[in-house]
Every structure is written in C-alpha cells, then in structure tokens.
C-alpha cells in the first residue's frame, strides 16, 4: 500500500511538472519582449537593446524593446509584474525602482520582492561625491569635520528627492553623524553649474558626467560610492576608506513576472550573461561608466533582498517621509 502511494505521488508530481518542463524545452518559440521603463537612449535602454540583440540571435527569436517610461520606472515595472509568467516578457529594474521605491514612494503599485523573479543582474556603477574647488574641505574627513562644526550649513545637490544620489548622501550623513541641506536638481548638468558657480558645496553625480570637470580642476573629487576602488581607475578614492562600511552602489538587471519557471529563468540568465561578455557590450558599458556583472538568479535575488533591507532601515532611522 505504501509503495503504491509513493508511486502515485511520484506520478502526480511528474504530471504537474510536465507542462512547465515541456514549455522550457520548447522555449523560446516566439518573440521575447523587454520592457524598458525609461526613454530611448538612456543607459538602461542602450544596454537592454544590445543584450536583446545578442540573446535574440543566439536563441533564434526576435527580441522587442518596449519603452514604457514614467513615474521613475514604476509604469514599466508594473506592466512587467502583470505579464504572464512564461518567459516572454522581461523588465529592466534599477536600484531606484526595485530597492528604494518601496521605502521612498507612497502607494507603490508593485512589491519588488514578491511580484518579480530576478533573472540576471547586468551592471553596477558608482556615484561621485564632488565639491566646488574653493570649498573649505578637500577630503571626506575634512568635509565631515566642517559639517559637524557648521551644523546644517552644508548644501548638497542631488537629482530628485528619494533617488539613489540623495539616499547615498543620507546614508553617509547618517553613518558620520552630520546634518546637511539637500538641494534637489533635475540633472547632473545643473548641479555641476551651481558647484562651479559656488552656489552649493557638494554634489552627488555620476562619475562619467563629472570626470571632465574633475580633470580640468573645476570640481574636486572627494570619493566614489563603490565599496572598492575601480581597477580601471585605481586613483579614485572610495568614501568607504574614510567612513568604514560605507557603500552605495547603482545597479540594474532583468526581472520576469513572479512564477516564471526556473528552467526558463536559468536559460535566460545564461544567455544574458554570455551577451554581457561580448566585446561590443563591454566597450559600451565602459563608456557609460558601468561595470558588467555575470551572476546567478540567486545572487540577484539576494542582492534585491539585502538592498531593500538596507534602504528600508535607513529610511526608518532617519525618519524620511515617502513622497
């Protein structure tokens, strides 16, 4: 009787798994859509198109890029979350809309940890902490000392309230015990203009956008937000060298709707990782200041969880009110 029961359960499990297994073996048999929640020409869009072209060629199906910009990426990711979990719809997710948004925005229309299946982390990048040349400090320790001696007087420019640049400095301020005034801007260009014009003290910007001004001596680099020095630019100091344990990394990757079969996820992960190793992608990513990442879906899932916990804890401890 026991043997028959076990055999029956095995048959039932095999029957239940057969449709997904068959689907995975036949995958893909029609075009794949990648939803990019930003406008054409943005960094994530550029990489998604290059990756899509590579995996489409290898998998024998066309890959269609759909730009669904708006609400800091929330519109595109909501569409991704609601798509059938069959591997034919992927979305591009960033640290801002997959780790920060649930803590810094009200009424987020999706749950970053429940509504998606992490497929492949594609890139990481770092931000630069820069100051005007005549600022009364040249290093991170000097900046912290000045800010403590002048509570609340430090003016720092960041793009958007609650975004990665803003929260990256909130993290630094929280860890070092300083007060500051955040001045939100619509882009890196206006921040640089006000820094060089002496209207603000500090800015958190992309390194690639600030590099020409740093090299020309019009901006002073205090440090980058990456946990270690960039092997390609080892002369750049990290903020973590002065504030132990500090790290705030930008990243983006590909996600699928929750419930996408593991076999399909693994297949997509392998193809995306292979695409990211191609010379043309490596060159483009270097130009954009992006560091390629080729890891497993499980690695991406762990990162997603840890980043949500990190920023959730920060938002709670500093009393930041979701916008």
KAGI-V621198 format. One record per backbone hydrogen bond with DSSP energy under -1.0 kcal/mol. CO is the residue of the C=O (numbers start at 1). NH is the residue of the N-H. E is the energy in kcal/mol with one decimal. If there is no record, write none. Layout:
# KAGI-V621198
[[CO & NH & E] [CO & NH & E]]
This chain:
# KAGI-V621198
[[1 & 5 & -2.2] [2 & 6 & -2.3] [3 & 7 & -2.4] [4 & 8 & -2.5] [5 & 9 & -2.4] [6 & 10 & -2.3] [7 & 11 & -2.1] [8 & 12 & -2.3] [9 & 13 & -2.8] [10 & 14 & -2.3] [11 & 15 & -2.3] [12 & 16 & -2.5] [13 & 17 & -2.0] [14 & 18 & -1.4] [17 & 21 & -2.4] [18 & 22 & -3.1] [19 & 23 & -2.3] [20 & 24 & -2.6] [21 & 25 & -2.2] [22 & 26 & -1.8] [32 & 64 & -3.0] [33 & 90 & -3.0] [34 & 66 & -2.5] [35 & 92 & -2.0] [36 & 68 & -2.4] [39 & 42 & -1.7] [42 & 46 & -2.5] [43 & 47 & -2.3] [44 & 48 & -2.4] [45 & 49 & -2.2] [46 & 50 & -1.9] [47 & 51 & -2.9] [48 & 52 & -2.8] [49 & 53 & -2.2] [50 & 54 & -1.8] [51 & 55 & -2.8] [52 & 56 & -2.2] [53 & 57 & -1.7] [54 & 58 & -1.9] [55 & 59 & -2.5] [56 & 61 & -1.5] [62 & 32 & -2.1] [64 & 34 & -3.0] [66 & 36 & -2.8] [70 & 75 & -1.4] [71 & 74 & -1.7] [73 & 77 & -1.8] [74 & 78 & -2.1] [75 & 79 & -1.9] [76 & 80 & -1.8] [77 & 81 & -2.5] [78 & 82 & -1.6] [80 & 83 & -1.1] [84 & 86 & -2.0] [88 & 33 & -2.6] [90 & 35 & -3.3] [91 & 255 & -2.8] [93 & 253 & -2.5] [94 & 98 & -2.0] [95 & 99 & -1.9] [95 & 100 & -2.1] [96 & 101 & -1.8] [100 & 103 & -2.3] [100 & 104 & -1.6] [101 & 105 & -2.0] [104 & 323 & -2.7] [111 & 115 & -2.7] [115 & 258 & -1.6] [117 & 256 & -2.4] [120 & 254 & -3.1] [122 & 293 & -2.8] [123 & 252 & -1.7] [124 & 291 & -3.6] [125 & 250 & -2.5] [127 & 225 & -2.1] [128 & 205 & -2.2] [129 & 222 & -3.0] [129 & 223 & -1.2] [130 & 203 & -2.5] [131 & 220 & -2.7] [132 & 135 & -2.0] [139 & 143 & -2.3] [140 & 144 & -2.5] [141 & 145 & -2.3] [142 & 146 & -2.4] [143 & 147 & -2.6] [144 & 148 & -2.2] [145 & 149 & -1.7] [146 & 150 & -1.2] [150 & 153 & -2.0] [154 & 181 & -3.4] [155 & 201 & -1.7] [155 & 202 & -2.2] [156 & 183 & -3.1] [157 & 204 & -2.1] [158 & 185 & -2.6] [160 & 163 & -1.1] [163 & 167 & -2.8] [164 & 168 & -2.5] [165 & 169 & -1.6] [166 & 170 & -2.1] [167 & 171 & -2.2] [168 & 172 & -1.7] [169 & 173 & -3.1] [170 & 174 & -2.5] [171 & 175 & -2.4] [172 & 176 & -2.0] [173 & 177 & -1.4] [173 & 178 & -1.9] [181 & 156 & -2.6] [183 & 158 & -1.6] [185 & 160 & -1.3] [187 & 191 & -1.1] [188 & 192 & -2.5] [189 & 193 & -2.3] [190 & 194 & -2.1] [191 & 195 & -2.1] [192 & 196 & -2.8] [193 & 197 & -1.4] [194 & 199 & -2.7] [194 & 200 & -1.1] [195 & 198 & -1.5] [201 & 132 & -1.5] [202 & 157 & -2.8] [203 & 130 & -2.7] [205 & 128 & -3.6] [206 & 210 & -1.3] [207 & 211 & -2.2] [210 & 214 & -2.3] [211 & 215 & -2.9] [212 & 216 & -1.5] [213 & 218 & -2.4] [213 & 219 & -1.3] [214 & 217 & -1.3] [220 & 131 & -2.5] [223 & 129 & -3.0] [224 & 239 & -2.7] [225 & 248 & -2.4] [230 & 233 & -1.1] [233 & 236 & -2.0] [237 & 224 & -2.1] [238 & 241 & -1.0] [239 & 242 & -1.8] [239 & 243 & -2.5] [243 & 246 & -2.1] [250 & 125 & -2.5] [251 & 95 & -1.7] [252 & 122 & -1.8] [252 & 123 & -2.0] [253 & 93 & -2.7] [254 & 119 & -2.3] [254 & 120 & -1.7] [255 & 91 & -2.9] [256 & 117 & -3.4] [257 & 260 & -1.4] [261 & 265 & -2.2] [262 & 266 & -2.9] [263 & 267 & -1.7] [264 & 268 & -2.6] [265 & 269 & -2.6] [266 & 270 & -2.3] [267 & 271 & -1.9] [268 & 272 & -2.8] [269 & 273 & -2.6] [270 & 274 & -1.9] [271 & 275 & -2.2] [272 & 276 & -2.3] [275 & 278 & -1.8] [278 & 282 & -2.5] [279 & 283 & -2.4] [280 & 284 & -1.9] [281 & 285 & -2.9] [282 & 286 & -2.0] [283 & 287 & -2.0] [284 & 288 & -1.8] [285 & 290 & -3.5] [286 & 289 & -1.1] [291 & 124 & -2.1] [296 & 300 & -1.8] [297 & 301 & -2.4] [298 & 302 & -2.2] [299 & 303 & -2.3] [300 & 304 & -2.6] [301 & 305 & -2.0] [302 & 306 & -2.7] [303 & 307 & -2.8] [304 & 308 & -1.7] [305 & 309 & -2.1] [306 & 310 & -2.5] [307 & 311 & -2.4] [308 & 312 & -2.0] [309 & 313 & -2.2] [310 & 314 & -2.0] [311 & 315 & -2.7] [312 & 316 & -1.9] [313 & 317 & -2.5] [314 & 318 & -2.4] [315 & 320 & -1.7]]
